Structures are given as C-alpha cells and as structure tokens.
Amino acid sequence: MLSGLDNIIYPNRCEVIEIKPSQRYIYPIFKNASSAIIQWGQQQKYKTLFNEQIKRAPIIDVILRDPIQRTISGVNTFVWFLIEERPNLSKDTIFYFVENYPFLNRHYALQLSWIINLFRYTTEDTKFKFVGMENIIDYTPIHHPIQPEEMVLHPSIIDRIKNNRFFPNQHFLKLEQALFSLKDKDSWTRKQILTHLMNREPQAFFETIGKSNTIIGVTDVLS
C-alpha cells in the first residue's frame, strides 16, 4: 500500500450481486444506481459474492455513467451529506478539498478506480461487460430521483465541471472517457481493458494508473 488513502481508493471489501444464479452478476458503483440495485437485490434475496468469492463469476456486468453527469451527482451528494452532518463547515473549504483531491469520497471517485479495485478479486479470464444507465431497468425497477432540495451545488460549480475546469488533473477525465467508450460493446478481460486505456490515452494512463501498479498489479496484468 502506498498511503493511508489506499483504503479509500481501493477498499478491501468488494462485492458483486448474483442476479441470475451462476449466469449473471452486477457490480454496483456509487452514483450508478447502486442503491437501487442493492435494494432490489435484497428484496429478491439475491446472493452477494464478496472479495475472493467473486472469482466464481465468469462475466460481470458493470453500469457506467457519463463521467460529467456522474461527477456532478457525486460531488453534490458528498457536499449535501457533509453539510447535513456539519452545517457550520465552510462550503469553500469543502469545495477546495473536493476539487483538489478527487478521490477522497467514493461518490465522485473515478469509476475507473472502482473497476481497478474489482480487478483485484477477479481472474485473468473474468470478462466484464459495460452497459449504460439507460439499461438500468434490466437490473432493477427501482428509481431514486434526486429531489430539487437536495441539489446544493452552485450553478458556477456545475458549469466548471461541465467545461472540464473543475479537477486540476485532466488525466482523470480522459481515462474516464476512454473507459466510457467501451460501453455497450463486447465483453472484455481486465488486460484488454487496461490495454485499451493505455493505447487510447498513454500519457494519462502512465501518469495515473501506471504509478499505482504496486497496489493493483497493472504491470503483471499487462505482461
């Protein structure tokens, strides 16, 4: 482990939900309808695989969300809960940490970080199929819309996120967009996914993922 932040970015607890026994599994990611997926899974008494058990899954579905939309929603959720918990905390202070450390909370941490953490508990033969939010009905009929009173982000913050001027490191967004381009295509192994990212955004890949290979074994996966 490189630092105390690793448990936030790559927590030692990972789970997938078995929505069709031994045939179909879904990996819930925060802000990608994960609450609805988990709630429906509990109601239907679906089995959950944890950590090493995930190696049993031959193919895992992953819902991806447009990176900009997810960032807006994730940052808003984090700020809303933090203000509810600590109403005297300065919004400027909150936004400073959110903007400069875009991995401190899993609601807006990269979808790619979630995927990489999942890699730790799969095999080289495990396949991953990425689908969009428009396919959520295939996994749950539950819908959790954001209520107007829950939107706490100022329009100027939303504008900065939409125009790629929020996070100082643009490598993050480039990798998210490269990952999103795999949506609704064939299933992929983890090596194929990482190779795709490396070929499409080589500088962003080596400045971010490549420097984390002591945690996730990227070098081994690509060898």
Stockholm file with secondary structure:
# STOCKHOLM 1.0

chainA/1-223         MLSGLDNIIYPNRCEVIEIKPSQRYIYPIFKNASSAIIQWGQQQKYKTLFNEQIKRAPIIDVILRDPIQRTISGVNTFVWFLIEERPNLSKDTIFYFVENYPFLNRHYALQLSWIINLFRYTTEDTKFKFVGMENIIDYTPIHHPIQPEEMVLHPSIIDRIKNNRFFPNQHFLKLEQALFSLKDKDSWTRKQILTHLMNREPQAFFETIGKSNTIIGVTDVLS
#=GR chainA/1-223 SS CCSTTHHHHSCSCCEEEEEETTTEEEECCTTTTHHHHHHHHHHTTCEEEEGGGGGGCSEEEEEECCHHHHHHHHHHHHHHHHHHHCTTSCHHHHHHHHHHCTTSSTTTSCHHHHHHHHHTTSCTTCEEEEEEGGGGGGTCSCCCCCCGGGCCCCHHHHHHHHTTCSSSCTHHHHHHHHHHTTTTSCCBCHHHHHHHHHHHSHHHHHHHTGGGHHHHCHHHHHC
#=GC SS_cons         CCSTTHHHHSCSCCEEEEEETTTEEEECCTTTTHHHHHHHHHHTTCEEEEGGGGGGCSEEEEEECCHHHHHHHHHHHHHHHHHHHCTTSCHHHHHHHHHHCTTSSTTTSCHHHHHHHHHTTSCTTCEEEEEEGGGGGGTCSCCCCCCGGGCCCCHHHHHHHHTTCSSSCTHHHHHHHHHHTTTTSCCBCHHHHHHHHHHHSHHHHHHHTGGGHHHHCHHHHHC
//
